[in-house]
């Protein structure tokens, strides 16, 4: 940052997308590093703040502040909205911005389009968790995807980019047409991932016999109560956090990004702990697997429920900013901050 003019850099969607494409494995390494730090209690990552304009509706906006220490020091906040009814308007469900601050002075330094950064880090989180819980095996026979929105698409794209493959991709959505369209297009955004891709006629049909199950829905109330639908050793990537009832959570190995964060806001895991179907002391941070303090049990079902750490967004946003300062469309506003 140029402290003399206190400028603010604005990074729009196209520049963010180009920067994310250029990162290669650097972004995955950031996610892994932050998860290890989370497991060791080394993050400055306050609780997320939820704004719900109307408690009877699904709309919400979340603030995720964080400070990331180290060589690539970063500080800021993600402000992300989830308005599911946007889909009926032909708009994305989520939109976001990320504001970064100078760690030395606290002055604002940048505003970046944040939905892509958020989606990318969520997809990387899913991939890191799946790889850790499958002991590095990136070739399951069958992957099931529940929900056909941006997060599912981005996650499969990231999986393909990291060298994952499967014989069968099975897709389910409450909107059958969306499921069929998603399956048909999956070869375009996740080239090389699946031998074949089909839409399932029911949720049960999708998850049965799947080695990896990705939940990325807009559910606010748990709706799947049958743990017997899953393979005994399936890895369930519960990214939407509120799909499984406490009964469906029973008997599994439970893994999160941060235990305290994951047990908030009526998540399936929080309800399961409250009802006694899951023991809090048995919940493990994914960072323990990454640093070798825990080993995956390939004979038990694992449910991975990362709540979402602002540290990931802020660290990734700083990397995107560093890569995109001279990109087309990036604007610098000199004298943005009041210094008198």
C-alpha distance (Angstrom), angle and dihedral (degrees) to the residues before:
residue distance angle dihedral
X1 . . .
X2 3.76 . .
X3 3.80 101.9 .
X4 3.81 91.4 -167.7
X5 3.81 97.9 67.1
X6 3.83 99.7 23.3
X7 3.79 90.8 -140.6
X8 3.78 125.2 -175.9
X9 3.80 120.2 -139.6
X10 3.81 117.7 -146.8
X11 3.80 116.6 -159.0
X12 3.83 113.5 -167.9
X13 3.79 128.5 -155.3
X14 3.82 99.0 -89.3
X15 3.80 93.3 52.3
X16 3.81 91.1 46.2
X17 3.81 90.6 51.7
X18 3.80 92.3 50.3
X19 3.81 92.2 48.1
X20 3.80 92.3 49.9
X21 3.81 90.4 51.4
X22 3.80 89.9 53.1
X23 3.80 96.8 52.2
X24 3.79 99.1 81.3
X25 3.80 111.5 178.7
X26 3.82 93.5 -17.1
X27 3.80 92.1 90.5
X28 3.82 92.8 50.7
X29 3.79 89.9 50.3
X30 3.81 89.6 53.3
X31 3.81 90.9 52.9
X32 3.79 92.3 48.9
X33 3.80 92.5 47.4
X34 3.79 93.3 50.4
X35 3.80 92.2 47.9
X36 3.79 90.5 53.3
X37 3.81 90.0 49.3
X38 3.81 89.5 49.0
X39 3.81 90.8 53.4
X40 3.80 89.5 50.7
X41 3.82 93.2 48.0
X42 3.79 92.7 -115.2
X43 3.83 100.5 128.7
X44 3.79 131.0 101.4
X45 3.79 95.1 -147.5
X46 3.84 114.8 142.0
X47 3.78 121.5 -159.3
X48 3.79 116.4 -76.4
X49 3.79 116.2 -105.7
X50 3.81 117.8 -134.0
X51 3.79 123.0 -152.5
X52 3.81 113.2 -165.7
X53 3.81 112.5 179.8
X54 3.81 89.9 -165.0
X55 3.82 123.0 17.9
X56 3.80 91.3 -153.5
X57 3.82 92.7 61.0
X58 3.81 134.7 62.1
X59 3.81 97.9 -121.5
X60 3.79 116.1 115.0
X61 3.78 142.6 155.5
X62 3.80 120.6 -149.3
X63 3.80 130.2 -158.9
X64 3.82 115.6 -153.8
X65 3.83 113.3 -175.0
X66 3.79 123.4 -174.4
X67 3.77 145.9 161.6
X68 3.80 118.8 -146.8
X69 3.79 117.0 -161.5
X70 3.76 127.0 -160.1
X71 3.78 138.4 62.0
X72 3.83 92.7 -32.1
X73 3.80 95.3 43.9
X74 3.80 114.2 -170.9
X75 3.79 139.9 170.9
X76 3.78 132.2 -175.6
X77 3.78 149.5 92.6
X78 3.79 136.9 -91.7
X79 3.83 115.1 -141.2
X80 3.81 107.5 -166.1
X81 3.79 130.1 172.6
X82 3.79 128.3 -156.4
X83 3.80 113.5 -160.9
X84 3.84 106.5 164.8
X85 3.79 93.6 -173.9
X86 3.81 87.8 66.8
X87 3.80 87.4 82.6
X88 3.80 89.3 69.8
X89 3.80 88.6 54.5
X90 3.77 93.1 52.5
X91 3.81 91.2 -106.7
X92 3.82 131.2 120.5
X93 3.80 116.1 -93.6
X94 3.81 92.7 -128.6
X95 3.79 133.5 46.2
X96 3.77 127.9 172.7
X97 3.74 150.6 167.2
X98 3.78 130.1 -154.4
X99 3.79 119.9 -148.7
X100 3.80 117.9 -159.7
X101 3.80 126.4 -160.0
X102 3.78 132.5 -158.9
X103 3.84 103.9 -102.0
X104 3.83 90.3 -145.1
X105 3.81 101.2 48.7
X106 3.80 104.3 14.4
X107 3.81 91.1 -128.1
X108 3.82 115.7 143.4
X109 3.79 111.3 -101.2
X110 3.80 106.5 173.4
X111 3.79 148.0 4.7
X112 3.80 117.1 -153.8
X113 3.78 132.5 -174.1
X114 3.77 98.2 -102.3
X115 3.80 110.3 -170.1
X116 3.81 92.9 80.9
X117 3.79 92.9 45.6
X118 3.80 90.0 48.3
X119 3.79 92.7 47.5
X120 3.79 92.5 46.7
X121 3.78 93.9 50.7
X122 3.83 90.6 46.9
X123 3.79 89.8 52.2
X124 3.80 91.0 47.4
X125 3.80 89.3 48.3
X126 3.80 89.4 54.9
X127 3.80 91.9 47.9
X128 3.81 93.9 46.9
X129 3.81 91.3 48.7
X130 3.80 93.7 46.1
X131 3.77 92.5 48.9
X132 3.80 92.5 47.8
X133 3.81 93.6 48.5
X134 3.81 93.6 44.5
X135 3.81 91.8 50.2
X136 3.79 91.8 -115.8
X137 3.82 96.1 -49.7
X138 3.82 107.1 142.6
X139 3.81 96.7 175.4
X140 3.82 111.1 78.3
X141 3.79 116.0 168.5
X142 3.81 94.2 -130.5
X143 3.80 133.2 22.3
X144 3.81 120.8 -170.5
X145 3.80 121.5 -158.5
X146 3.81 118.9 -161.1
X147 3.79 111.0 -166.0
X148 3.79 124.8 23.3
X149 3.79 104.9 -138.9
X150 3.77 134.4 115.1
X151 3.82 95.4 -70.6
X152 3.80 93.5 54.3
X153 3.79 91.8 47.4
X154 3.81 93.1 47.0
X155 3.81 92.3 46.1
X156 3.80 92.9 53.5
X157 3.80 89.6 46.0
X158 3.81 90.3 53.2
X159 3.81 91.7 45.5
X160 3.79 90.2 53.5
X161 3.79 91.3 47.3
X162 3.80 90.6 53.0
X163 3.78 92.8 52.5
X164 3.80 100.7 -100.1
X165 3.80 118.5 153.2
X166 3.80 138.4 177.2
X167 3.77 137.6 -177.7
X168 3.79 94.3 -131.8
X169 3.80 134.3 25.9
X170 3.82 114.2 -165.8
X171 3.81 120.3 -169.2
X172 3.80 130.5 -163.5
X173 3.78 130.7 -177.8
X174 3.80 131.1 159.7
X175 3.80 84.0 -120.4
X176 3.81 101.9 66.9
X177 3.79 93.3 -164.9
X178 3.80 90.9 56.0
X179 3.81 90.0 49.5
X180 3.80 92.6 51.9
X181 3.80 91.8 46.6
X182 3.81 92.3 48.2
X183 3.80 92.0 50.6
X184 3.80 91.6 47.5
X185 3.81 93.1 50.4
X186 3.81 97.9 40.4
X187 3.79 91.9 95.8
X188 3.81 89.2 61.1
X189 3.82 99.3 53.9
X190 3.83 97.0 27.8
X191 3.78 102.1 35.0
X192 3.77 113.8 -173.8
X193 3.79 95.6 10.8
X194 3.81 102.0 107.4
X195 3.77 136.6 32.1
X196 3.79 89.2 -147.4
X197 3.80 136.7 -4.2
X198 3.80 126.9 -152.6
X199 3.80 138.5 168.3
X200 3.81 116.1 -115.7
X201 3.78 121.4 -135.6
X202 3.80 93.9 -138.3
X203 3.77 141.7 16.7
X204 3.78 91.0 -111.7
X205 3.80 91.9 52.3
X206 3.79 89.7 52.0
X207 3.80 99.2 50.7
X208 3.82 99.7 37.5
X209 3.79 111.7 102.0
X210 3.82 92.3 2.8
X211 3.79 115.1 139.6
X212 3.81 91.7 -161.3
X213 3.81 123.3 28.3
X214 3.79 120.4 -168.7
X215 3.81 117.3 -161.3
X216 3.80 112.0 -166.6
X217 3.79 104.8 153.5
X218 3.80 137.1 132.5
X219 3.82 93.0 -117.3
X220 3.80 115.4 145.6
X221 3.82 96.3 179.2
X222 3.82 123.4 49.0
X223 3.80 111.0 -105.0
X224 3.84 108.7 169.0
X225 3.79 111.9 78.2
X226 3.82 103.0 162.8
X227 3.79 113.4 93.3
X228 3.83 88.6 175.7
X229 3.80 89.7 71.5
X230 3.81 89.5 72.4
X231 3.78 126.2 77.5
X232 3.79 110.9 -102.4
X233 3.82 90.9 -111.6
X234 3.81 101.6 31.3
X235 3.79 120.4 141.4
X236 3.80 107.0 -133.5
X237 3.80 114.2 -160.1
X238 3.79 98.9 -157.5
X239 3.80 96.0 -172.1
X240 3.81 95.5 153.5
X241 3.82 89.7 53.5
X242 3.81 98.9 -152.8
X243 3.81 107.1 68.0
X244 3.82 101.9 90.8
X245 3.80 125.9 70.4
X246 3.82 119.1 -136.3
X247 3.82 87.8 -102.3
X248 3.79 91.3 56.0
X249 3.81 90.0 49.5
X250 3.80 93.3 56.4
X251 3.78 120.5 108.9
X252 3.78 97.3 17.1
X253 3.79 133.9 114.1
X254 3.81 105.0 -108.4
X255 3.79 120.5 -147.2
X256 3.81 128.5 178.3
X257 3.78 140.7 167.3
X258 3.80 94.0 -115.4
X259 3.81 122.8 -0.9
X260 3.81 98.1 -143.9
X261 3.80 92.8 48.2
X262 3.80 93.4 46.6
X263 3.81 93.1 55.8
X264 3.81 95.3 63.1
X265 3.78 137.7 90.7
X266 3.81 97.7 28.7
X267 3.77 95.9 -69.2
X268 3.80 117.1 172.3
X269 3.79 88.6 -105.8
X270 3.80 92.4 50.9
X271 3.81 90.8 50.8
X272 3.80 91.2 47.0
X273 3.80 92.0 52.4
X274 3.80 90.4 46.2
X275 3.81 91.3 51.8
X276 3.80 94.0 43.6
X277 3.81 99.2 -116.6
X278 3.81 89.9 116.1
X279 3.80 125.6 39.6
X280 3.80 112.6 -134.0
X281 3.80 91.8 -145.5
X282 3.79 90.1 59.6
X283 3.82 95.5 57.1
X284 3.80 111.9 107.0
X285 3.82 131.5 -157.7
X286 3.79 113.9 -123.8
X287 3.79 88.0 -129.0
X288 3.81 89.0 70.8
X289 3.81 89.4 62.3
X290 3.80 91.9 46.1
X291 3.81 92.9 52.4
X292 3.80 94.7 42.6
X293 3.81 97.6 -110.4
X294 3.83 90.4 117.8
X295 3.81 131.3 34.0
X296 3.81 125.6 -146.8
X297 3.81 116.2 -110.0
X298 3.81 103.2 -139.1
X299 3.82 91.4 -170.4
X300 3.82 95.3 62.3
X301 3.78 133.7 64.0
X302 3.80 111.6 -105.3
X303 3.80 123.2 -155.0
X304 3.80 114.5 -160.4
X305 3.81 112.9 -162.3
X306 3.83 111.2 173.5
X307 3.80 110.1 -176.3
X308 3.79 93.1 -157.8
X309 3.79 124.5 -100.9
X310 3.78 120.7 -135.8
X311 3.79 87.3 -145.7
X312 3.80 89.2 72.4
X313 3.80 92.5 52.6
X314 3.78 94.5 46.4
X315 3.80 95.4 46.2
X316 3.79 92.2 46.8
X317 3.82 92.1 45.1
X318 3.81 90.5 53.7
X319 3.80 89.7 51.7
X320 3.81 91.0 48.8
X321 3.80 90.4 48.9
X322 3.80 91.9 51.4
X323 3.82 90.5 50.5
X324 3.80 97.0 45.3
X325 3.82 107.7 42.1
X326 3.81 92.6 110.3
X327 3.79 97.0 35.2
X328 3.78 123.5 122.3
X329 3.80 112.4 -88.7
X330 3.81 95.9 22.2
X331 3.79 109.7 129.2
X332 3.79 129.4 -159.6
X333 3.79 116.3 -155.2
X334 3.82 108.5 -158.7
X335 3.76 119.1 -149.1
X336 3.81 92.8 15.3
X337 3.80 95.9 145.1
X338 3.79 124.2 67.8
X339 3.81 107.7 -122.8
X340 3.79 101.6 172.8
